[in-house]
Amino acid sequence: MASIIYPNGTADITVAASSKLAVLSESPVNIYQQVGYANYPNSWTLLETTTANEQYITAAVTASTVFRVEAGPSQVLYEVGTSPNARDDVIVPQGSPTALTTSATVTIAQLLTGIITGTHTAGATQTYTLPTGTLTDAGVTMAIGDSFDWVLINLSAAAADTVTVAAGTDHTVVGSMVVASAHSTTGAVYGNAAQFRTRKTAANTFVTYRIA
């Protein structure tokens, strides 16, 4: 698992023989290597200034080596090993999104795909009703206070083809639940996607919040 250096921070990282250092950040990072010469104090030589959003991996070192990583305005992810990958924390699995059309009751399995698309030509809002609290509780193992996020993207073309997310039994909603279509006067201006967070508040009881 990758470790973190916070923005504008510095870390000295020891890499064992035969291992490598992987570094990833949204902004350039300076990487120095500690060097030593007989009868002189150790010093640092600039090894690499990385490119933003591109993972840099050192060559395998032949002996234990110390690297100094200086973060820029963005946090740095780094990992040490024989095959390090600092992207481990930013790459997550994503199955096939759920594709819906006209009004439907959404299942917990569909919510858990993480992405729902809606496409219809009804000329009026179509309602996607959330699963009941009982069905949600049966379909996912969550403690009270746990939550998960999901996104609804409305791909419908006409301005009137909105999608409304509706409450289910024991599954209430908070926030604006109408998601605009992709029409040039609506979604293209204000956005045709919405992010939601579904939280367990009690046994068989959930609340879904629109958070973006």
Protein Blocks (a to p, Z undefined) as FASTA:
>chain_A
ZZdddehiacdddddehiacddddfbdcddddddddehiacddddfbdcdehiacddddd
fbdcdddddddfbdcdddddfbdcfklmmpccdddddddfbdcdddfklmmnopacdddf
eopacddddddfklmmmmpccdehiacddddddfbfbfklccdddddehiacedjfbdcd
fbfklmmmnopadcdddddfbghiacdddfZZ
